[in-house]
Amino acid sequence: MNNKGFTLIELLTVISIIAILAAITLVTFPAATNRAKDARIINAMQQLRTASEASKGVYGDYSEVKKAGSADATIVTLMAEIAAQKAGEPAEVNITAVTAAEYCIEVALVSGRYWCIDSNMFSDYLSATTCASDNIACE
């Protein structure tokens, strides 16, 4: 007798392996999504630093570096990109103490860390918020 079917044990083993792989994927997918959002926010912040310098070249100072109402379309677009990545969460973009000569901008990432840029060309992760009205630099 030549039996070409699968046994119940073989079918249960395959279903178990598929279930384990699916569980692993479902657990790691949200973390990967959050890392991707953080990467997009950091990229937008890097572009914002470049746009801020370009804005200073056009307007003579950093006065157009602001969350809303900027005449600089690039800055407005980048702020919208940051807000889009933070959808469902408060868009914590902190633009502090923009003066004619200096600025400090930080954003709370999805991961809970902060990314900060300033007019001294600093750009990096921070463990806590540092931009304040009396401190126009990331520290």
Buried (B, 14 or more C-beta within 10 A) or exposed (E): EEEEEEEEEEEEEEEEEEEEEEEEEEEEEEEEEBEEBBEBBBBBBBBBBEBBEBBBEEBEBBBBBBBEEBEBEBBBBBBEBBBEBBEEEEBEBBBBBBEEEBBBBBBBBBBEEBBBBBBEEBBEEBEEBBBEEEEBBBE
